[in-house]
Amino acid sequence: MTVSVDHQDKQGAAGARVCLVDADRHGRVSGLANCLAQQGYRVTLLGVGSHAAAAEPLHGNVTREQLGAPGDLFVQLPHAARQSYLLFLYLRNRVFDVIQFPARGGMAYYTLLARSQGLALQDARIVVRCGGTRTRQVLCEHGTVDDVVMLDEMFLERRCLELADHVACEDERVLNCVQSTTPLPTDRVSVLASLPVAATGAGAAGAGQQLKADWQDLYARVPGSPAAPGETPDDEARPLVSVCLVHFDRPRLLAHAVSSVYEQEYDNLEVILVDDGSTQQASIDYLASLEPVFAERGWRIIRQENAYLGAARNHAASEARGEYLLFLDDDNIATPGLVSTLVAVLNRTGVDILTCATHVFEGDGAAPGDIDRGTHWVPLGPAVASGVFRNVFGDATALIRKATFDRLGGYTEDYGLGHEDWEFFARAVLAGCRLETVPVPLLYYRVRGSGMLLGGNREASLARSLRPYLEQVPKELRPVLLLALGQEHSRQAGGGAGLTPAALLKLIRGFAGGGGKSGMIRRFVRVGRSQGWGVAIRAALRYSNQDS
């Protein structure tokens, strides 16, 4: 694509700020960086992974940086999604006019998601450069899926293409694949020929001028970024939010949860606290102490016979008067901005269900002081294929339109089983409801040495989470889904971790390391007990690789 370049490129000459995410082992992104720098752009070349080209000589207007993981942060995500999250953490407080990502692996996902939600980078235009992708490998080149993580990558890639301002395809074959798998408006996708490896030497001037013309045309055709927060009328709406808080015989933990509700920045809320048959005197006394405070605020405490989480949450929702429901368990702690952030994002995006990233912590005490350090679990969102095998949707602490909750029939009420939130979210997405996750930790998620998921019937809970999928397929094919789920969880629990001698040595070195790795053994044991030792081994290996 070309346009006339007789006029001065004022944006480039003025030093527009460009970030090029570089995961290319052939040096083509370095060539683009040099070509842009020659036109006056201020370029940050952000290397991702050990194979990003580092030998290419760079123009003086190019700054090279390398993406790394903070030593005090552990991210519970598979590799591709973790890279996407770390890129978002790097970019969210920086200022760029244009950011270019590779499509492969969905590296732009959390950055694009946060921008669409009004949380970061409102003035940046985001271009996705599409060549070889996991989606192309599987859907356009008749490949196979041999790992659940590939499903994650295909979801991330598709959402990046949908959310980007522009998709620049390497060639016509890539364009045809994109349009067959993720149809895009023609003004948001184009073919941009391969770029020169270097912008110096014979012919560089012509290549640079052509590249300049291509980028001028691209800028002219890329639409502006979404309106900044506050420019959308619904951003200021403050509907009543019903906080549905459930409790069973954990008064010390409940006190932390209730205090976190008191501290919410959002003030148009009510609380319905359902006590699910507590019998301990300490619980009875603490609930009695809350009665006058709740009554003064117009909040309610409801007592029922023990019926388990699904029934308790449904009871709270049935008593709610709010337009939005927010579920909160007694062992978790909300950040002060939980409700206000979720309401603003839901109003802005118009989605039906919002989950969020969580800060995972251990013990019975108050929340840790710094939410940006420690362990983060970040959901993928509506990755419905990956959702067959694990909960990628989010924690039960979610903001849900009450009309949506009622239409779906609420939670199922299986006594003694977990995964009711996983099942509900899967059913919602399969029914066409719009679910998103906010990639910012807004909740402290408590992990203890005992609990429902550690002591309950894990196999039956997994079967529960699969029910919405089984309802979607003919009876003859349902055993295939059950087989896939059973094989994946057997692999996770046993020898499928791929622990070679070299990997074992890396794992041992990780346990022996100091600094940010000091809590690795404790995390390893917790994940192993709750999710299987294969999952724990892979998580530990990923963690030991974060600084490499």
C-alpha positions as CSV (number, residue, x, y, z in Angstrom):
1,M,0.0,0.0,0.0
2,T,1.5,3.4,-1.0
3,V,0.5,7.0,-1.0
4,S,2.3,10.1,-2.2
5,V,5.2,11.2,0.1
6,D,5.8,14.7,-1.4
7,H,4.7,16.3,1.8
8,Q,6.7,16.2,5.1
9,D,5.7,13.5,7.5
10,K,4.9,15.9,10.3
11,Q,4.0,13.2,12.8
12,G,7.3,11.3,12.3
13,A,9.4,14.5,12.2
14,A,7.8,15.6,15.5
15,G,9.2,12.5,17.1
16,A,6.1,10.4,17.5
17,R,6.7,7.6,20.0
18,V,6.5,4.0,18.7
19,C,6.9,0.8,20.6
20,L,7.8,-2.3,18.5
21,V,7.4,-5.6,20.3
22,D,10.1,-7.8,18.9
23,A,9.9,-11.6,19.1
24,D,11.4,-12.1,15.6
25,R,14.5,-14.2,15.3
26,H,15.2,-12.9,11.8
27,G,15.8,-9.2,12.7
28,R,12.9,-7.8,10.6
29,V,11.5,-5.8,13.5
30,S,14.9,-4.2,14.0
31,G,14.9,-3.2,10.3
32,L,11.5,-1.6,10.8
33,A,12.8,0.2,13.9
34,N,15.7,1.7,11.9
35,C,13.5,2.7,9.0
36,L,11.1,4.6,11.3
37,A,13.9,6.1,13.3
38,Q,15.4,7.6,10.0
39,Q,12.0,9.4,9.5
40,G,12.2,11.0,13.0
41,Y,10.2,8.6,15.1
42,R,11.3,7.8,18.6
43,V,11.3,4.0,18.7
44,T,11.5,1.6,21.6
45,L,12.4,-1.9,20.4
46,L,11.0,-4.2,23.1
47,G,12.5,-7.7,23.0
48,V,10.4,-10.6,24.1
49,G,12.0,-14.0,24.6
50,S,15.6,-15.1,24.3
51,H,15.3,-15.4,20.5
52,A,14.5,-11.8,19.7
53,A,17.2,-10.5,17.4
54,A,19.8,-8.5,19.2
55,A,22.7,-8.2,16.7
56,E,21.2,-5.7,14.3
57,P,22.9,-2.3,14.5
58,L,20.4,0.3,15.6
59,H,19.8,4.0,14.6
60,G,20.4,6.6,17.3
61,N,16.6,7.2,17.7
62,V,16.0,3.5,18.7
63,T,16.1,2.4,22.3
64,R,16.4,-1.3,22.9
65,E,14.8,-2.8,26.0
66,Q,14.1,-6.4,27.1
67,L,10.9,-7.6,28.7
68,G,11.5,-9.2,32.0
69,A,9.4,-10.4,34.9
70,P,9.6,-8.5,38.2
71,G,11.5,-10.7,40.7
72,D,8.8,-10.4,43.3
73,L,5.9,-11.3,41.0
74,F,4.7,-14.8,40.2
75,V,2.1,-15.0,37.4
76,Q,-0.1,-18.1,37.3
77,L,-0.6,-18.4,33.5
78,P,0.7,-20.6,30.7
79,H,3.6,-19.1,28.7
80,A,1.8,-17.2,26.0
81,A,-0.8,-15.6,28.3
82,R,1.9,-14.8,30.8
83,Q,3.9,-12.9,28.2
84,S,0.8,-11.0,27.2
85,Y,0.2,-10.0,30.9
86,L,3.9,-9.0,31.5
87,L,3.7,-6.9,28.3
88,F,0.6,-5.1,29.7
89,L,2.4,-4.5,33.0
90,Y,5.3,-2.9,31.1
91,L,3.2,-0.8,28.8
92,R,0.3,0.4,31.1
93,N,2.2,3.3,32.7
94,R,4.1,4.3,29.6
95,V,3.1,6.7,26.8
96,F,3.3,5.6,23.1
97,D,1.5,6.9,20.0
98,V,1.7,3.5,18.2
99,I,2.4,0.1,19.5
100,Q,3.0,-2.9,17.2
101,F,2.7,-6.5,18.4
102,P,3.2,-9.8,16.6
103,A,0.0,-11.8,16.3
104,R,1.5,-15.1,17.2
105,G,0.7,-16.1,20.8
106,G,-1.7,-13.2,21.3
107,M,0.9,-11.0,22.9
108,A,-1.3,-7.9,22.6
109,Y,-4.3,-9.4,24.3
110,Y,-4.3,-8.0,27.9
111,T,-3.0,-4.6,26.6
112,L,-5.9,-4.4,24.0
113,L,-8.4,-5.6,26.6
114,A,-7.4,-3.0,29.2
115,R,-7.5,-0.2,26.5
116,S,-11.0,-1.3,25.4
117,Q,-12.1,-1.1,29.0
118,G,-10.7,2.4,29.5
119,L,-8.0,1.3,32.0
120,A,-4.8,2.2,30.1
121,L,-3.2,3.5,26.8
122,Q,-6.3,5.4,25.7
123,D,-4.2,7.5,23.2
124,A,-2.3,4.7,21.7
125,R,-3.0,3.1,18.3
126,I,-2.3,-0.6,18.3
127,V,-1.2,-2.5,15.2
128,V,-1.0,-6.3,15.1
129,R,1.5,-7.8,12.6
130,C,0.2,-11.1,11.4
131,G,2.3,-13.8,9.8
132,G,2.7,-17.3,11.2
133,T,0.2,-17.9,14.0
134,R,-1.1,-20.9,16.0
135,T,-4.5,-20.3,14.4
136,R,-3.1,-20.4,10.9
137,Q,-1.2,-23.6,11.7
138,V,-4.3,-25.4,13.0
139,L,-7.2,-24.0,11.0
140,C,-5.6,-23.0,7.7
141,E,-2.8,-25.5,7.3
142,H,-4.7,-28.6,8.6
143,G,-2.6,-28.9,11.8
144,T,-3.7,-30.6,15.0
145,V,-4.0,-29.5,18.6
146,D,-1.7,-31.6,20.8
147,D,-1.7,-29.4,23.9
148,V,-4.5,-27.5,25.8
149,V,-2.2,-24.4,25.8
150,M,-2.6,-24.3,22.0
151,L,-6.3,-23.6,22.6
152,D,-5.3,-20.6,24.8
153,E,-3.1,-19.2,22.1
154,M,-5.8,-19.5,19.4
155,F,-8.2,-17.6,21.6
156,L,-5.6,-14.9,22.4
157,E,-4.7,-14.5,18.7
158,R,-8.4,-14.2,17.6
159,R,-9.2,-11.6,20.3
160,C,-6.1,-9.6,19.3
161,L,-7.2,-9.4,15.7
162,E,-10.7,-8.4,16.8
163,L,-9.5,-5.6,19.2
164,A,-6.6,-4.2,17.2
165,D,-6.9,-0.9,15.3
166,H,-5.2,-2.4,12.3
167,V,-4.0,-5.9,11.3
168,A,-1.0,-5.9,8.8
169,C,-0.7,-9.2,7.1
170,E,2.6,-10.5,5.7
171,D,1.0,-11.6,2.4
172,E,-2.2,-12.6,0.7
173,R,-2.2,-16.1,2.1
174,V,-2.1,-14.7,5.6
175,L,-4.9,-12.2,4.8
176,N,-7.1,-15.0,3.4
177,C,-6.5,-17.0,6.6
178,V,-7.4,-14.1,8.8
179,Q,-10.6,-13.3,6.9
180,S,-11.7,-17.0,7.0
181,T,-11.1,-17.4,10.7
182,T,-11.7,-13.9,12.1
183,P,-13.5,-11.8,9.5
184,L,-12.5,-8.1,9.8
185,P,-13.8,-4.9,8.1
186,T,-11.6,-4.3,5.0
187,D,-10.5,-0.9,6.4
188,R,-8.9,-2.6,9.4
189,V,-6.8,-5.2,7.6
190,S,-4.3,-5.0,4.8
191,V,-1.2,-6.6,3.3
192,L,2.0,-5.0,4.2
193,A,5.0,-6.6,2.4
194,S,7.9,-8.0,4.3
195,L,10.2,-5.3,5.6
196,P,13.9,-5.0,4.9
197,V,16.2,-6.6,7.5
198,A,18.4,-3.5,7.6
199,A,17.8,0.1,6.8
200,T,21.4,0.9,5.7
201,G,23.5,0.2,2.7
202,A,22.6,0.2,-1.0
203,G,19.0,0.8,-1.7
204,A,18.2,1.8,1.9
205,A,16.9,5.2,0.9
206,G,14.3,3.7,-1.4
207,A,13.3,1.1,1.1
208,G,13.0,3.7,3.8
209,Q,10.9,6.0,1.6
210,Q,8.6,3.2,0.7
211,L,8.2,2.1,4.3
212,K,7.6,5.7,5.3
213,A,4.8,5.9,2.7
214,D,3.3,2.6,3.9
215,W,3.2,3.8,7.5
216,Q,1.7,7.2,6.5
217,D,-1.1,5.4,4.7
218,L,-1.5,3.0,7.7
219,Y,-1.8,5.9,10.1
220,A,-4.3,7.6,7.9
221,R,-6.5,4.5,7.8
222,V,-6.2,3.3,11.4
223,P,-9.1,4.6,13.4
224,G,-8.5,6.5,16.6
225,S,-8.4,4.8,19.9
226,P,-11.6,4.4,22.0
227,A,-13.0,7.4,23.8
228,A,-11.3,8.2,27.1
229,P,-13.1,7.3,30.4
230,G,-15.8,9.8,31.1
231,E,-16.6,10.6,27.4
232,T,-19.1,7.7,27.2
233,P,-22.4,8.7,28.8
234,D,-22.8,5.4,30.6
235,D,-19.5,5.8,32.4
236,E,-21.1,8.0,34.9
237,A,-24.1,5.7,35.6
238,R,-24.1,4.5,39.3
239,P,-26.7,1.7,39.5
240,L,-27.3,-0.1,42.7
241,V,-25.0,-3.0,43.2
242,S,-26.0,-5.9,45.4
243,V,-23.1,-7.5,47.2
244,C,-24.0,-11.1,47.7
245,L,-21.8,-12.3,50.6
246,V,-22.0,-16.0,51.7
247,H,-20.6,-17.4,54.9
248,F,-20.2,-20.7,56.8
249,D,-18.4,-20.9,60.2
250,R,-15.4,-18.7,59.4
251,P,-16.1,-15.6,61.5
252,R,-12.5,-14.4,61.6
253,L,-12.3,-14.5,57.8
254,L,-15.7,-13.0,57.4
255,A,-14.6,-10.0,59.4
256,H,-11.9,-9.2,56.8
257,A,-14.4,-9.6,54.0
258,V,-17.0,-7.3,55.6
259,S,-14.3,-4.7,56.4
260,S,-13.3,-4.6,52.8
261,V,-16.9,-4.0,51.8
262,Y,-17.1,-1.1,54.3
263,E,-14.0,0.4,52.5
264,Q,-15.4,0.4,49.0
265,E,-15.1,3.6,47.0
266,Y,-18.4,2.9,45.4
267,D,-21.3,4.0,47.7
268,N,-24.4,2.9,45.9
269,L,-24.5,-0.6,47.2
270,E,-26.4,-3.0,49.4
271,V,-25.2,-6.1,51.1
272,I,-27.1,-9.4,51.5
273,L,-25.1,-11.7,53.8
274,V,-26.4,-15.3,53.7
275,D,-25.2,-17.5,56.5
276,D,-25.2,-21.0,55.2
277,G,-26.1,-22.8,58.5
278,S,-23.2,-21.8,60.7
279,T,-23.2,-23.7,64.1
280,Q,-20.1,-22.4,65.9
281,Q,-20.9,-20.0,68.7
282,A,-18.2,-17.5,67.4
283,S,-20.0,-17.3,64.1
284,I,-23.4,-16.8,65.7
285,D,-22.0,-14.1,68.0
286,Y,-20.2,-12.2,65.2
287,L,-23.3,-12.2,63.0
288,A,-25.3,-10.8,65.9
289,S,-22.8,-8.0,66.3
290,L,-23.2,-7.1,62.6
291,E,-27.0,-6.8,62.9
292,P,-27.3,-3.2,64.1
293,V,-24.6,-1.9,61.7
294,F,-26.3,-3.7,58.7
295,A,-29.7,-2.5,59.8
296,E,-28.5,1.1,59.9
297,R,-27.3,0.8,56.3
298,G,-30.3,-1.0,55.0
299,W,-28.3,-4.2,54.6
300,R,-29.6,-7.7,55.5
301,I,-28.4,-10.9,57.1
302,I,-30.3,-14.0,56.1
303,R,-29.9,-17.4,57.8
304,Q,-30.6,-20.7,56.2
305,E,-30.0,-24.4,56.7
306,N,-26.7,-25.5,55.3
307,A,-27.2,-26.0,51.5
308,Y,-23.7,-25.2,50.1
309,L,-22.4,-22.4,47.9
310,G,-24.6,-22.6,44.9
311,A,-27.8,-22.5,47.0
312,A,-26.5,-19.8,49.3
313,R,-25.5,-17.5,46.4
314,N,-28.9,-18.1,44.7
315,H,-30.7,-17.1,47.9
316,A,-28.7,-13.9,48.2
317,A,-29.4,-13.1,44.5
318,S,-33.1,-13.7,45.0
319,E,-33.2,-11.1,47.7
320,A,-31.2,-8.5,45.8
321,R,-32.7,-5.2,44.7
322,G,-29.7,-4.1,42.6
323,E,-29.3,-3.9,38.8
324,Y,-25.9,-5.6,39.2
325,L,-24.9,-8.5,41.5
326,L,-21.4,-8.8,43.0
327,F,-20.6,-12.2,44.6
328,L,-18.1,-12.3,47.4
329,D,-17.0,-15.3,49.5
330,D,-16.2,-14.9,53.2
331,D,-12.6,-15.9,52.8
332,N,-11.7,-13.3,50.1
333,I,-11.0,-9.6,50.5
334,A,-12.0,-6.9,48.1
335,T,-9.7,-4.0,47.2
336,P,-11.3,-0.5,47.8
337,G,-11.7,-0.1,44.0
338,L,-13.3,-3.4,43.2
339,V,-16.9,-2.3,42.8
340,S,-16.1,1.1,41.3
341,T,-13.7,-0.3,38.7
342,L,-16.0,-3.2,37.7
343,V,-19.1,-0.9,37.4
344,A,-17.2,1.6,35.2
345,V,-15.9,-1.1,32.9
346,L,-19.3,-2.9,32.6
347,N,-21.0,0.4,31.8
348,R,-18.4,1.2,29.2
349,T,-18.2,-2.2,27.5
350,G,-21.9,-3.3,27.9
351,V,-20.8,-6.8,28.7
352,D,-23.0,-9.1,30.9
353,I,-20.4,-10.5,33.2
354,L,-17.0,-9.1,34.5
355,T,-14.4,-11.1,36.3
356,C,-11.0,-9.8,37.3
357,A,-7.4,-10.7,38.1
358,T,-6.7,-11.7,41.7
359,H,-3.8,-11.5,44.1
360,V,-3.4,-14.9,45.7
361,F,-2.2,-15.1,49.3
362,E,-2.0,-17.6,52.1
363,G,-3.1,-17.7,55.7
364,D,-5.9,-16.4,57.9
365,G,-4.8,-12.8,58.3
366,A,-5.4,-9.5,56.6
367,A,-4.5,-8.9,53.0
368,P,-0.9,-8.3,52.0
369,G,0.1,-4.6,51.7
370,D,1.3,-4.5,48.1
371,I,-1.1,-6.0,45.5
372,D,1.4,-5.6,42.7
373,R,3.8,-8.1,44.3
374,G,3.4,-11.8,45.1
375,T,1.2,-14.2,43.1
376,H,-1.3,-13.0,40.4
377,W,-3.9,-15.3,38.8
378,V,-5.2,-13.7,35.6
379,P,-8.2,-15.3,33.9
380,L,-8.3,-15.4,30.1
381,G,-12.0,-14.5,29.8
382,P,-14.4,-16.2,27.4
383,A,-11.9,-18.8,26.1
384,V,-14.7,-21.3,25.8
385,A,-12.6,-24.1,24.3
386,S,-9.9,-23.9,27.0
387,G,-12.8,-23.8,29.5
388,V,-13.4,-27.5,28.9
389,F,-10.2,-28.3,30.8
390,R,-9.8,-25.6,33.4
391,N,-11.6,-22.5,34.7
392,V,-10.3,-19.7,32.4
393,F,-13.3,-17.5,33.0
394,G,-12.5,-16.1,36.5
395,D,-13.3,-16.4,40.2
396,A,-16.8,-16.3,41.6
397,T,-16.2,-12.7,42.7
398,A,-17.7,-11.2,39.5
399,L,-20.0,-8.4,38.6
400,I,-23.1,-9.8,36.8
401,R,-26.2,-8.1,35.5
402,K,-29.1,-9.4,37.6
403,A,-31.2,-9.8,34.5
404,T,-28.5,-12.1,33.0
405,F,-28.2,-14.1,36.2
406,D,-31.9,-14.7,36.4
407,R,-32.2,-15.6,32.7
408,L,-29.5,-18.2,33.1
409,G,-31.2,-19.7,36.2
410,G,-28.4,-18.8,38.6
411,Y,-26.0,-21.5,40.0
412,T,-26.8,-25.2,40.1
413,E,-27.1,-26.4,43.7
414,D,-25.2,-29.7,43.9
415,Y,-24.4,-30.3,47.6
416,G,-20.8,-30.9,48.5
417,L,-19.3,-30.1,45.1
418,G,-17.2,-27.2,43.8
419,H,-16.8,-25.5,40.4
420,E,-20.3,-23.9,40.5
421,D,-18.7,-20.7,39.3
422,W,-16.8,-22.4,36.5
423,E,-20.0,-24.2,35.4
424,F,-22.0,-20.9,35.5
425,F,-19.5,-19.0,33.5
426,A,-19.2,-21.7,30.8
427,R,-23.0,-21.9,30.5
428,A,-23.2,-18.1,30.2
429,V,-20.6,-17.9,27.4
430,L,-22.1,-20.9,25.5
431,A,-25.5,-19.2,25.8
432,G,-24.1,-16.1,24.0
433,C,-23.6,-13.8,27.1
434,R,-20.7,-11.4,26.9
435,L,-18.0,-12.1,29.5
436,E,-14.8,-10.2,30.0
437,T,-12.1,-10.1,32.6
438,V,-10.4,-7.0,33.9
439,P,-6.6,-7.6,33.8
440,V,-5.9,-5.7,37.0
441,P,-5.9,-7.4,40.4
442,L,-8.9,-6.1,42.3
443,L,-9.4,-9.0,44.7
444,Y,-7.3,-10.7,47.3
445,Y,-7.9,-14.5,46.9
446,R,-7.2,-16.5,50.0
447,V,-5.6,-19.9,49.9
448,R,-5.6,-22.1,53.0
449,G,-4.3,-25.5,53.9
450,S,-7.8,-26.9,53.9
451,G,-11.0,-26.1,52.1
452,M,-13.7,-27.3,49.9
453,L,-11.7,-27.9,46.7
454,L,-8.8,-29.6,48.6
455,G,-11.1,-32.0,50.6
456,G,-14.0,-32.5,48.2
457,N,-14.8,-34.8,45.4
458,R,-12.5,-33.4,42.7
459,E,-13.6,-35.7,39.9
460,A,-17.3,-35.0,40.5
461,S,-16.6,-31.3,40.6
462,L,-14.8,-31.5,37.2
463,A,-17.7,-33.4,35.8
464,R,-20.0,-30.6,37.0
465,S,-18.0,-28.0,35.2
466,L,-18.3,-30.0,31.9
467,R,-22.1,-30.1,32.0
468,P,-22.8,-27.0,30.0
469,Y,-20.6,-28.4,27.2
470,L,-22.3,-31.8,27.3
471,E,-25.6,-30.1,26.8
472,Q,-24.4,-28.6,23.6
473,V,-23.4,-31.8,21.8
474,P,-25.3,-35.0,20.7
475,K,-25.3,-37.8,23.2
476,E,-23.1,-39.9,21.0
477,L,-20.3,-37.4,21.2
478,R,-20.4,-36.7,24.9
479,P,-18.0,-39.5,25.8
480,V,-15.4,-37.7,23.6
481,L,-15.5,-34.6,25.8
482,L,-15.3,-36.8,28.9
483,L,-12.3,-38.6,27.4
484,A,-10.5,-35.4,26.6
485,L,-11.1,-34.0,30.1
486,G,-10.1,-37.2,31.8
487,Q,-6.9,-37.6,29.8
488,E,-5.8,-34.0,30.3
489,H,-6.3,-34.1,34.1
490,S,-4.5,-37.5,34.3
491,R,-1.6,-36.0,32.4
492,Q,-1.6,-33.0,34.8
493,A,-1.6,-35.2,37.8
494,G,1.1,-37.6,36.7
495,G,3.9,-38.2,34.3
496,G,2.7,-35.7,31.6
497,A,4.7,-32.9,33.2
498,G,7.6,-33.6,30.9
499,L,10.2,-33.5,33.7
500,T,13.5,-34.3,31.9
501,P,16.8,-34.4,33.8
502,A,17.7,-31.0,32.6
503,A,14.3,-29.6,33.6
504,L,14.6,-31.3,37.0
505,L,18.0,-29.6,37.5
506,K,16.5,-26.2,36.6
507,L,13.7,-26.9,39.1
508,I,16.1,-27.7,41.9
509,R,18.1,-24.6,41.2
510,G,14.9,-22.6,41.3
511,F,14.0,-24.0,44.8
512,A,17.6,-23.2,46.0
513,G,17.5,-19.6,44.7
514,G,17.0,-16.7,46.9
515,G,15.3,-13.3,46.5
516,G,12.0,-13.4,44.7
517,K,12.0,-17.2,44.7
518,S,12.0,-17.6,48.4
519,G,8.3,-18.7,48.5
520,M,8.6,-21.1,45.6
521,I,8.5,-24.3,47.7
522,R,5.3,-23.2,49.5
523,R,3.6,-22.3,46.2
524,F,4.7,-25.6,44.6
525,V,3.1,-27.6,47.4
526,R,-0.1,-25.6,47.4
527,V,-0.5,-25.8,43.6
528,G,0.4,-29.5,43.7
529,R,-2.2,-30.3,46.3
530,S,-5.0,-28.3,44.7
531,Q,-4.4,-28.7,41.0
532,G,-2.1,-31.8,40.6
533,W,1.6,-32.3,40.8
534,G,2.1,-32.1,37.0
535,V,0.6,-28.6,37.1
536,A,2.8,-27.6,40.0
537,I,6.0,-28.8,38.2
538,R,5.1,-26.9,35.0
539,A,4.3,-23.8,37.0
540,A,7.6,-24.0,38.9
541,L,9.5,-24.4,35.7
542,R,7.8,-21.4,34.1
543,Y,8.6,-19.4,37.3
544,S,12.3,-20.4,37.1
545,N,12.4,-19.2,33.5
546,Q,10.8,-15.8,34.1
547,D,14.2,-14.1,34.6
548,S,15.9,-15.9,31.7
